[in-house]
Each structure stands twice: as structure tokens, then as C-alpha cells.
Amino acid sequence: MSAVRRLRFGYSPCPNDTFAFWAAAHGRVPSPVAVEPWLADIETLNARAVDGRDPLEVTKLSLPALARAIDRYAVLPAGAALGFGCGPLVVCRDGAPLRDLAAAARARIAIPGVHTTAYLLLTILAGAPPADVVAMPFHEVMPAVAQGRCDAGLVIHESRFTYRDHGLREVADLGVLWERLTGGPLPLGVIAARRDLPLADVAAVGALLRASVELARREPSAPRPYVRAHSQELADDVCDRHIGLYVNDFTVDLGAVGRRAIDELFARGRAAGLLPAGGSPFREGA
């Protein structure tokens, strides 16, 4: 019997990822490949892929990071964070005078990383790069705004459910603005595999991740201990809402609609000069 091929797999400790990939990480799905989890904040994963030193075989990436590592990575059909009503929010303190996206873009704004899809969206929708940007880990954005160190913040992940608890209010929902602009879903992050992997391995890991997502959706109580282990500061209802929003049919399989949404974001980012020119985010035959 041949040895199982082991691939390092980078994903975030956020509830949607730990929920979706619990079965794959724990060997609960038969497969000719096995994944070794490498959990990190999304911008850490982005930076590792863009840097190109010792790139993980499989990793979650924001769309701008994928565009900047397009020669090394291609999208897998399963595992994506993509959908409707799931976009990043621009927030400010409840009593602040900011009233719209344009005003927020002129203010000092905290962002969860320069390679994030959230920052790309902010720049596209504001029409120009924000005037004063402060990059920080996503969990530091709300405190920075609440404490007055920044005038506005770009929040992602579960922060869209908890920003009011920090005395903040919504200025703009970038997902809603994107949906109005394009009519399609918003692609936030994807799972990508190295282009130098054999196509057989790429197909196997894609099938493994799809089966992992399907198992978690069928048996949602099974991944809960793993989810809780990585989200100890979040209430169960916040975890459940997070999972319900970000793990959907597109996570099982991008399909034609999901692929078009990714192409749309790439095309708009490249046309605006915000993403480097390059080829397709998909690998032929994969």
C-alpha cells in the first residue's frame, strides 16, 4: 500500500474555517491525501503566499493575495468564503460625524491587512485609495476605533455581528454595495493549491475539502468542540451566525456563478490598477 500524500493546509481559526475543515483536519473523510493544518490569521496566510518562501501546498487566501501570487497558486472548487450579505463593514464610533463611505475614506481608517479582499473592495468602491490607512490584525480594528486611535474601521469575520457591543455603528456595507454594482455574490476568500502540485493531488484535496464541508453541514454538532477550541472569546450564537453566513452552497462548490464572481473581482481590480496583471486564477484541468 502506498503512503498517504501529506499536504500542509493553511486556514484561519475563525468559526467558518474550523467548522468547514474539521473533518479534513481530523481524518474523518477517506482520501488518498491527508492535510496537516497550519492555522493563522488570514493576513498572515496572505503574506506567506505573496512572499513565496516555503509556500504551503494548500492555503486559504484573500483575492488580492491570490492575484499577487497567481504564478504559484490556483483556486480549488471547494472551501471558499463567498456569498450574498457577507461583506465587510466600515464602522465608526456611534457619535462620530462620518455619514458615508466617501467621508470614511478621507478619515484615518483601520484595516485588517493590505492583501485582504476587504481593503481591495474599500478602494474600488471609494474610487481611490483611502487617505490614511493603518493596517493591523482584524481583531484589533474595533478596539482601535472604539478607543479613538482611528476614525473608522474596516471589519471582517465575526466583527460584523459584534461591532455594536463596542459602541460602533455602520457607515457602509461593502458587500451590499458590491452586489448592487455587479449583481453577483461577493468572493471574500478561496482555498488555493500550488500550481506545481500534480493534478491528481489537486483533485484529491478538492474532493477531500468538499466532503469535509458536506459532513459538517450534515452533522453540525460534530465540529463544535473544534470550533469552540479556536473561538473561546465568542459566544455560541455568534459562532453559529458566523458559520451560517460564511459556510454555504458556494463553500461546497464554487460552480459557474462563483467562478464568474472571482473573475469579476479580478477584472475590476486589475482595471483600476489595484491588482497586478496576470493569468486566470483557475488551473486548467483542476
C-alpha positions as CSV (number, residue, x, y, z in Angstrom):
1,M,0.0,0.0,0.0
2,S,1.4,3.4,-1.0
3,A,1.9,6.1,1.7
4,V,-0.7,8.7,2.0
5,R,0.4,12.0,0.5
6,R,0.5,14.7,3.2
7,L,-0.1,18.4,2.3
8,R,0.2,21.4,4.6
9,F,-3.1,23.3,4.7
10,G,-3.3,26.9,5.9
11,Y,-6.6,28.2,7.1
12,S,-7.9,30.6,9.8
13,P,-9.1,29.8,13.3
14,C,-12.4,31.6,12.5
15,P,-15.5,29.5,13.1
16,N,-16.4,29.1,9.4
17,D,-13.0,27.6,8.6
18,T,-12.7,25.3,11.7
19,F,-16.3,24.2,11.0
20,A,-15.8,23.5,7.3
21,F,-12.4,21.8,7.6
22,W,-12.8,19.9,10.9
23,A,-13.4,16.6,9.1
24,A,-10.5,17.0,6.8
25,A,-8.1,18.0,9.6
26,H,-9.1,15.0,11.7
27,G,-9.0,12.3,9.1
28,R,-12.8,11.8,9.1
29,V,-13.0,11.6,5.3
30,P,-11.4,8.8,3.3
31,S,-8.9,10.2,0.9
32,P,-5.6,9.4,-0.9
33,V,-4.2,12.7,0.6
34,A,-4.1,14.0,4.1
35,V,-3.9,17.6,5.3
36,E,-1.7,18.9,8.1
37,P,-3.4,22.0,9.5
38,W,-1.5,25.3,9.7
39,L,-3.8,27.8,11.4
40,A,-3.1,31.5,11.2
41,D,-4.8,34.9,10.7
42,I,-5.9,35.4,7.1
43,E,-3.4,38.2,6.5
44,T,-0.6,36.0,7.8
45,L,-1.6,33.4,5.3
46,N,-1.8,36.1,2.6
47,A,1.6,37.4,3.3
48,R,3.2,34.0,3.3
49,A,1.8,33.2,-0.1
50,V,2.7,36.6,-1.6
51,D,6.2,36.4,-0.1
52,G,6.7,33.0,-1.8
53,R,9.2,31.5,0.7
54,D,8.2,27.9,1.6
55,P,4.7,28.3,0.3
56,L,2.1,26.0,1.8
57,E,0.8,23.3,-0.5
58,V,-2.8,24.4,0.1
59,T,-3.9,27.6,1.7
60,K,-6.8,30.0,2.2
61,L,-6.2,33.3,0.5
62,S,-7.9,36.6,0.1
63,L,-8.5,37.5,-3.6
64,P,-5.8,40.2,-3.8
65,A,-3.2,37.9,-2.3
66,L,-4.2,35.3,-4.9
67,A,-3.7,37.9,-7.6
68,R,-0.3,38.7,-6.3
69,A,0.7,35.0,-6.2
70,I,-1.1,34.0,-9.3
71,D,2.0,32.3,-10.7
72,R,2.2,30.0,-7.7
73,Y,-1.5,29.3,-6.7
74,A,-4.8,28.4,-8.4
75,V,-8.3,28.2,-6.9
76,L,-9.8,25.0,-5.7
77,P,-13.6,24.5,-6.2
78,A,-14.4,23.8,-2.5
79,G,-13.9,25.7,0.7
80,A,-14.5,29.3,-0.5
81,A,-16.0,32.1,1.6
82,L,-18.3,33.6,-1.0
83,G,-21.9,34.7,-1.0
84,F,-24.5,37.3,-0.5
85,G,-24.9,39.5,2.6
86,C,-21.5,38.6,3.9
87,G,-19.4,41.7,3.0
88,P,-17.0,43.7,5.2
89,L,-18.4,46.7,7.0
90,V,-17.0,50.2,7.5
91,V,-17.8,51.3,11.1
92,C,-17.1,54.3,13.3
93,R,-17.8,55.4,16.8
94,D,-21.5,55.9,17.5
95,G,-21.2,59.7,17.9
96,A,-18.7,60.3,15.1
97,P,-19.7,62.6,12.2
98,L,-18.9,60.2,9.4
99,R,-22.0,59.6,7.3
100,D,-20.9,57.8,4.1
101,L,-18.1,55.8,2.5
102,A,-16.5,58.8,0.9
103,A,-16.1,60.5,4.3
104,A,-14.7,57.4,5.9
105,A,-12.2,57.0,3.1
106,R,-10.9,60.5,3.8
107,A,-10.5,59.7,7.5
108,R,-7.9,57.7,9.4
109,I,-9.1,54.1,8.9
110,A,-8.0,50.8,10.4
111,I,-7.9,47.9,8.0
112,P,-7.3,44.2,8.6
113,G,-4.4,44.0,6.1
114,V,-3.4,45.3,2.7
115,H,-3.8,42.0,1.0
116,T,-7.4,41.5,2.2
117,T,-10.4,41.5,-0.1
118,A,-12.0,43.9,2.3
119,Y,-9.3,46.5,1.6
120,L,-9.5,46.0,-2.2
121,L,-13.3,46.5,-2.0
122,L,-12.9,49.6,0.0
123,T,-10.5,51.1,-2.5
124,I,-12.7,50.1,-5.5
125,L,-15.9,51.3,-4.1
126,A,-14.4,54.6,-2.7
127,G,-12.9,55.3,-6.1
128,A,-9.4,55.9,-4.8
129,P,-7.1,54.6,-2.1
130,P,-8.1,55.9,1.4
131,A,-6.0,58.9,2.6
132,D,-4.8,57.5,5.9
133,V,-4.7,53.7,6.4
134,V,-3.5,51.8,9.4
135,A,-3.1,48.0,8.9
136,M,-3.5,45.7,11.9
137,P,-4.8,42.2,12.8
138,F,-8.5,42.1,12.2
139,H,-9.3,41.6,15.9
140,E,-7.6,44.9,16.8
141,V,-9.7,47.0,14.4
142,M,-12.7,47.5,16.6
143,P,-10.7,48.4,19.7
144,A,-8.7,50.9,17.6
145,V,-11.8,52.7,16.5
146,A,-13.6,52.5,19.9
147,Q,-10.6,54.0,21.7
148,G,-10.3,56.8,19.2
149,R,-6.9,55.8,17.7
150,C,-8.6,55.6,14.3
151,D,-11.7,57.4,13.0
152,A,-13.2,54.4,11.2
153,G,-12.5,50.8,10.8
154,L,-12.9,48.1,8.2
155,V,-14.3,45.0,9.9
156,I,-14.5,41.4,8.7
157,H,-15.3,37.9,10.1
158,E,-17.5,37.8,13.2
159,S,-16.9,41.6,13.8
160,R,-20.0,42.3,11.7
161,F,-22.1,40.7,14.5
162,T,-20.3,42.3,17.4
163,Y,-19.4,45.9,16.4
164,R,-22.3,47.4,18.3
165,D,-21.0,45.9,21.5
166,H,-18.0,48.2,21.1
167,G,-20.1,51.3,20.8
168,L,-19.7,51.4,17.0
169,R,-22.2,52.0,14.2
170,E,-22.2,51.0,10.5
171,V,-21.1,53.6,7.9
172,A,-21.3,51.3,4.8
173,D,-21.8,47.7,4.0
174,L,-19.3,46.9,1.2
175,G,-21.0,43.7,0.4
176,V,-24.3,45.4,-0.4
177,L,-22.5,48.0,-2.5
178,W,-20.7,45.3,-4.4
179,E,-23.9,43.3,-5.0
180,R,-25.6,46.4,-6.3
181,L,-22.7,47.1,-8.6
182,T,-22.3,43.6,-10.0
183,G,-25.5,41.8,-9.3
184,G,-23.5,38.8,-8.1
185,P,-22.1,37.3,-4.9
186,L,-19.0,38.7,-3.2
187,P,-15.9,36.5,-3.2
188,L,-14.0,37.1,0.0
189,G,-11.6,34.2,0.2
190,V,-10.8,31.0,-1.6
191,I,-8.8,27.8,-1.0
192,A,-5.9,27.7,-3.4
193,A,-3.4,24.9,-4.2
194,R,0.1,25.3,-5.5
195,R,0.3,25.1,-9.3
196,D,3.3,22.7,-9.1
197,L,1.2,20.0,-7.4
198,P,0.3,17.1,-9.6
199,L,-3.3,17.4,-10.9
200,A,-4.2,14.1,-9.1
201,D,-3.3,15.7,-5.8
202,V,-5.2,18.8,-6.6
203,A,-8.3,16.8,-7.5
204,A,-7.9,14.7,-4.3
205,V,-7.6,17.6,-2.0
206,G,-10.5,19.4,-3.7
207,A,-12.7,16.3,-3.2
208,L,-11.5,16.0,0.4
209,L,-12.4,19.6,1.3
210,R,-15.8,19.3,-0.4
211,A,-16.6,16.1,1.6
212,S,-15.4,17.8,4.8
213,V,-17.8,20.7,4.2
214,E,-20.7,18.4,3.4
215,L,-20.1,16.3,6.5
216,A,-20.0,19.3,8.7
217,R,-23.3,20.6,7.3
218,R,-24.9,17.2,7.8
219,E,-23.6,16.8,11.3
220,P,-23.2,20.4,12.6
221,S,-22.7,19.3,16.2
222,A,-19.6,17.2,15.4
223,P,-17.2,20.1,14.7
224,R,-18.4,22.2,17.6
225,P,-15.6,21.3,20.1
226,Y,-13.0,22.1,17.4
227,V,-14.8,25.4,16.6
228,R,-15.0,26.3,20.3
229,A,-11.4,25.5,20.9
230,H,-10.3,28.2,18.4
231,S,-13.0,30.8,19.2
232,Q,-13.1,30.8,23.0
233,E,-13.9,34.5,23.2
234,L,-17.0,34.2,21.0
235,A,-20.5,33.3,22.3
236,D,-22.1,30.2,20.7
237,D,-24.8,32.3,19.0
238,V,-22.1,34.4,17.3
239,C,-20.2,31.3,16.1
240,D,-23.5,29.9,14.8
241,R,-24.4,33.1,12.9
242,H,-20.8,33.3,11.6
243,I,-21.0,29.7,10.3
244,G,-24.4,30.2,8.9
245,L,-23.4,33.2,6.9
246,Y,-20.0,32.1,5.5
247,V,-20.5,28.3,5.0
248,N,-23.0,27.9,2.2
249,D,-23.5,26.1,-1.1
250,F,-20.6,28.1,-2.6
251,T,-18.3,26.6,0.1
252,V,-19.3,23.1,-1.2
253,D,-18.6,24.1,-4.8
254,L,-18.0,27.4,-6.4
255,G,-19.9,26.4,-9.6
256,A,-20.1,28.7,-12.6
257,V,-21.6,31.6,-10.5
258,G,-18.8,31.5,-8.0
259,R,-16.1,31.4,-10.7
260,R,-17.7,34.4,-12.5
261,A,-17.7,36.3,-9.3
262,I,-14.0,35.7,-8.8
263,D,-13.3,36.7,-12.4
264,E,-15.4,39.8,-11.9
265,L,-13.4,41.0,-8.9
266,F,-10.1,40.3,-10.6
267,A,-11.2,42.2,-13.7
268,R,-12.3,45.2,-11.7
269,G,-9.2,45.2,-9.5
270,R,-6.9,45.0,-12.5
271,A,-8.8,47.6,-14.5
272,A,-8.4,50.0,-11.6
273,G,-4.7,49.3,-11.3
274,L,-5.1,47.8,-7.8
275,L,-4.2,44.2,-8.8
276,P,-1.3,43.1,-11.0
277,A,-1.9,41.9,-14.5
278,G,-1.8,38.1,-14.8
279,G,-3.5,35.0,-16.0
280,S,-6.5,33.1,-14.8
281,P,-7.0,32.3,-11.1
282,F,-8.0,28.8,-12.2
283,R,-5.9,25.9,-13.3
284,E,-6.9,24.2,-16.5
285,G,-7.9,20.6,-15.7
286,A,-8.3,21.2,-12.0
